[in-house]
Amino acid sequence: MGSRALQGVCGSVPCARSCRTMVRRQAGSHNSTDWQQRATQLLQAGIHALWEITAVGTLWEPCGRPFYRPTMVTDRAHRSPTYPCARLALAALRRYWRSFHHAIRCACMPVEPDVARNWFMRPWLLGIAAHQPIRRTSGGPTNDFRYKAFISYSWADKTWAGWLHRVLEAYRPPKGMNVAARPLYPIFKDREEEAAGASIGASIEAALGASEFLIVLCSPRAVASPWVNHEVAWFKIHRDPKKILALIVGGEPGSSQTPAEAADACFPASLLYQVNADLLATEVLADAPLAADARAHGDGKRLAKLKLAAAMLGVGLDTLVQRDDRRRAARRRLLLVGLMALSTVLAGLSIFAFNQRDAALHARNQAVASKQEAEFQRDQAQGLVEFMVTDLRKRLDAVGRLDVLEAVGSQLADFYAKQNLATLNPDALGRRARVQLLLGEVDNLRGNLDPALARYREAAATTQELLRRDPDNQQRIFDHAQAVFWVGQIAWQRGDATTARSFWTQYYAQAQRLVALDPDKDDWQAELMYADSNLGTLDMDQGDAKAAAAHFAQSLSRSIKIYGEAPQTAQAAIELGQSYSWLANALFHQAKLDEAQAARRAELAVYARANQGNPGRADIKKRESIARYDLADMLLAAGQIEEATTEAKVAVELADGIRSKDPENLGLADRASLAHTLLGEAYGHAGQTGAARQQLAAAIAIADRLVAKDESIVRWRGKVGALPRLILARLEARSDQPTTASATYLRLTSSLRPLLAAGTSKQSIESIYCAALAGQARLAPQNHGANWQEIIAMLGPKPERHSPKTLTVLAEALVNSERADTAKSIVAKLYQAGYRHPEFMALLNIYPVLSPP
């Protein structure tokens, strides 16, 4: 449909469509005017209006409550309020008289007979006549037209139509024009486009009939639109052609209707030519239309609007333009005055705002300064924390002051206790976790394993969450690796090898990630070095010295790569020395005595160089003490009793010296007990029984204090506490005190048997237990003959996993069980390796059959 006419006269889109469809079905078979039916229509309209007046008394609602009637749909809905009491009838009579008058006018229009008859057969279709009386527009002159104008346009020009509809209805003429405030309201503009039919629908016909003017939007699209041509033709036939106004929105006005120029033509044929009764354009030219051109290169939108307004208002264009210009100038002056006043107000407000801004800036600067100061203080505090958990901690380790280290840790814990953990950044939370590890280590060194484990687990939970949030952050990986190591350390101390391996395997994996992320960083290489030594330690505990030696060799290789053969710092020397230490233990366990001694002496050489530049460091002295008594043990294995005694004395002197400065450090007490044990054993084999008893008694006293502190630590109940008692029992047996020795052996087996039953993986406990069983069997073969079978059952399945001392006990059990050949094989390997321990040599003296050829 070229001009998308408004909805149907009954006020709804479905009604409008049904009206048009009905008209199209009925059109085409009636070509003459039936005046008899016209009269019938007049009569029916009158009867209908009287019926409405009669029934009006039943329509009103109390006290002016409005009811709504269907209206012809325009861009604005119309409501008619009812009137109560006596005013209702008068108002309704006036309103429906207008309806009756308009019905007569509509009935007199030359339309198809069947269409007219159908209107009054269904009165609700005639919205104008039956339901919506013509009203005077607000403030405008009284006329008989429902609409000021009907806009006819092609659907392709709907944007222009929408603009025109808005500006005309909103237009208010300048003062002094003697017209209504909104004289161009309402304007009819359809909302939907229908396909062209044989005739115009009833709704569009009614709208055209109710419009004073017809405004045609002229463009090549309008030329091609059959609806635009039909609407113009209908208006020419039934209304005044002078009321047709044209507005050019596209095309060229001078183009002809010839096929060559038709594409640029803008005036529809029905506008240029006269039309016949069939609403078709003839070849007779009509008066040339005077059109406004709304395009930018034409009149422009403003002048085009004024031209149309002047035509519809019946005033001169010049007058309207001049008055509109004066109004615009007056508005500009008012606007200028308003802007000046507003500028004055804004200037005052600006001055006030500037003052407020300056005050706010000053306050903000103070707040920023305060924040910066707070951040500075926080950074300083965090930096101090970092110093305490790193550099200061290393220095305190060097002097061996556990009490000072604990004081530092407690201060740091109090510092974080006052912080809101939710506001701490990840770095601060990581430092807090390191403080927890520090305090846990202090508890661990004091033998308080349960509090230590609680702190380790809390730190591990924190570092795990931080690592989850930032999985590739190297510091987060490092922090979490430390936490899982210490949790595994507690499990290892308690003899839980399975749990220890689980956590230390995690530690190894995190160390590998660190090296993968930054392979050139020595600190990360050191972490992988520690991880290798940890796994080697677990293998040693389970008797797999070969696998342990592989881990320790890898750890030593990394240590030499990081620190070189001659480390420049004390800490580097300690790390390198520890790598030699673990490798020496693994080699000694495999009876590789010469290699083991070489590794141990290399360790001592590292400490000697470190002591030259760092005299008096407690951490170096502690490790030198351990290396000395381990070397004493190796020397005893080689039969070098005097040299072993000398090394053991140095070890005891170092251990007691550093322990006296830090008596609460139970780790130092642990090492001191073993040093006294080795010295007591050396004295015993050297024939110095009194000195031996004294050293062994000192070792037992230290061990008992450790066990009393925490019985859950298997090492203290096993190697540290049981080994000096085993050596003492042997000394008593050699000193013709069999009863005392037997009682000592019995106490040993009774105390160690529960540990073995609990699945403790410490191989040293098996070795001491079997040695105690052998001691019982030697003293009372008639009562403890079954001990040899128990020893064979425990040690025989995997002899390659046991140390030379343990294999000596196994060989004795085998020879006492009439399995001398197997015993000779074990003895031969030990003898060939250079093993000459006094206990081993005593076995060969007792059982000559075992002596190598």
Phi, psi and omega in degrees: 000127183294306175255107184289093185297158180297175180295171185299160184295340178282353171102008178217154181297314179302320179296318181299316181293320180295323177298313183295317180299317180298317182295320181295321180295324185271346183283157173104339182255356181233115183244354181244156181276125180262096184288338175294318177292330176300317179296319177301321179297317179301315181296315180297321179297318179296315179299319181297315180297318178296322178297321178296317181296320181295322184275359187293334181296339179269359187261340187282154179240154188301138167056042170077016178294125188284148166235161190242141179245153175295136181233164171296129186286121172237192178284352178228136177277144180248134177242143176241111178289150175269165183238135178280162170059220190290329183292340182297311184297318181295316180294317180295321180298315179297318183293315184280341170294321175295321178299318181294317179299317181290326178298322178296317180298317181292323181294332181278354179290144181284090178239174180295139183300314183295326179295314180298318181296321180294327177302315185271348170285331176235084187301335183290343176287332181270077183297325182290316185281319190264329189235331187238093180292149176293129181242158173284132178292153186303114175080354184267172179290153179286129175213179184260012184253133178291323182239148176286324181204157176245124180267119178254125184204161174278146181301333178293340179257026185297331178296315177297320181296318178298317178299313182297318180300317181293312187289327180287315180294329181273355187288132174238117183292158178299159179295150179090002180273352178059044176228172181292164181297322177229076189285346184257026182242133002265163175247133180272127174220124182291167182240347182225153180251133178247159175291148181294139178237192182286336179211167179283141179296161183298323182294317180292321179298318179295319179295319177297319180292335181266007181251135180285321181236157172240120178255121182254123174275111188266127179194166176303331177291323178293323178301320183277354184272119178293328181292319178300315180297319179295316181296319178295316180297317180298316181296323178295321183285315189262346182229190183273117179301337180291345180273007179268124180245143183244141177228117182276126176237001179185162178082187181240127182297328185277357182289142180275177180268009178292154181303328183292324184250002185297332182295334181259356182293147180242339182268128176298153183299321181293343177274327182276329186243161174288155182241154179264186183293339178273011179063033178246145179288136176265189178263006180269121181293140173265180177300136180298128182288143172262117188240147171273147182245109185277356183286162185297324180274001176257232178284335188086163185295319184294309182295322178298318178299315181295323177300313179295318180297318179298318180296317182284331179274346180073036178239164180289143182295318181299316180300314181296318181295316181298314180295323179293323177296317179296321179296320178295320178296317178297320178296321178296320178296314178299319179296319179297315178298316179298319179295321178296315178297317179296321179298320178298315179297316181295325178298315177298317178295325180295316178300315178297318181295321178298318178298316179294322179296316179300319178294319180294320178298319178298315179295320180294318179299320177296319179295318179297317179298318179296319179296316179297320178296318179296318178295322178297314179297320179295316178297321178297318180295316179294323176297321177295320177299315180300319179297319183292322184274355179240277187296312182297321180299318179296320180293322178291324174299323183295322182270350176070039179252091180293326181295319178293319179298320178294321179298318178297314179298321179294319177298318179294321178296318177297322179300314181284335178295333180273354181270152171274107186299333180292338182263354181284140178282168183302323179297317179295320178295324177296319177295322177298320178297322178292326175296318177300319178295321179298313180294323177296323178293322177298314177300320181297315180295335178270001178085010179266079188288325181295310175299323179297315181296322178299317179293320180297317181292322177297316178296320180296321178297318179295311183293328178294318178293318177298321179291325178296322180288330183221076192292340182256009179280120186295322179295322179295320178297316180298313181300317181291325178299319179297319183295313182291331176299313185290327174297317176295328179297318178297317179298320179295319180296331181268007176080012179268084185294326182296311179294319179300316180295324179300311182287323181287335173291321174299318179299318179297318180295319179294322177296321177297321177298318179299315180294323179294324180286325181212082185292343183270357182272121183297325181299322180286325175297324178295322178298319178293327175297314178298319183297320177298317181293326178296312180295325176296323178298318178297319178297322178297317181299328181266009174085004180268075184293331180294312177295322179296318180298325178295317177296316183292325177295320177295320179296317179296320179299317178294321181296316178296323179296323183281311190257344184082177180286336181230085182300147183269340182245158181296319181295319178296322179296320179297315181297315180295318179298321179295324178297318175296322184297311182294321178295321178298319179298316181295320179293319180295323179296331180269009180067024173269077193292316182296316180295321180295316179296323180297317179295322181291319179291328175296322177298313181295327178294322177298316180293324180296318178294322180293323180294331180295321180268345182223068182292141175085006179286124184292324183293324177289320179297322180298314181288329175293323178298315179298316180298325181293313182285334173292322176294323177299321178296318178295322179293322175297319179297332178271001180082012181265078188292317182297314179297322179297319179297319180298312181296322180294322177299316179298319180299315180296318180299315179295315183296314180293326180296311181285331179291328180293333179276341181218069188295339181275355179277101185287339175296321176293323178296319177305310182292324179296322179298317180293324178297316177296324180297313180295321179293321177297319178296318180296317177299320181297315180287339177275000179086006180266077187296317181298311178298323179296313179301320181298315181292320180292323177296319178297318179296317181295321180298316179296316182297318180297323178294323178294314181296322178296330180289318181201106182286347183284348181277109186296324181301320182289321178284336182265261188300312186293317183272326187272327185297314178296328178291322178297314180294323178294319179297319177296320179297320179293322179295321179287340182265021179059043174236064186296325181295313179297318180296317180298319179296321179294318178299319181296317178297323180296309182296324180293324182280331183271335183301319177297326179294320179291322179294331180282358178085021179298133187266005181289114181291334179298329179291319176300318181297314181293320180297314180293324177296323178292320176299318179295321178298319177298316183294326178293319183285325182220077183299328181291333181263337187233034179296331181289347180299324181297321180293323178295322179295315180297319180297326183276321187257338188293323186302324182226074183294334182292346182271358188252155180284166179303322179298318181290322179295329176298316177295319180296318179298320178296320178294321181293317181291330176280353177250020178060038175235055186295327181298315179295320179296319179298323179298317180294315182297320181299318180296318180293317181295319179296327179285355180091017181282121183224038180298143181305323179294321179293317180292326177296323178298318180293327178290322181287322183240084181302336180299336182274348185296135179295154181293000000 
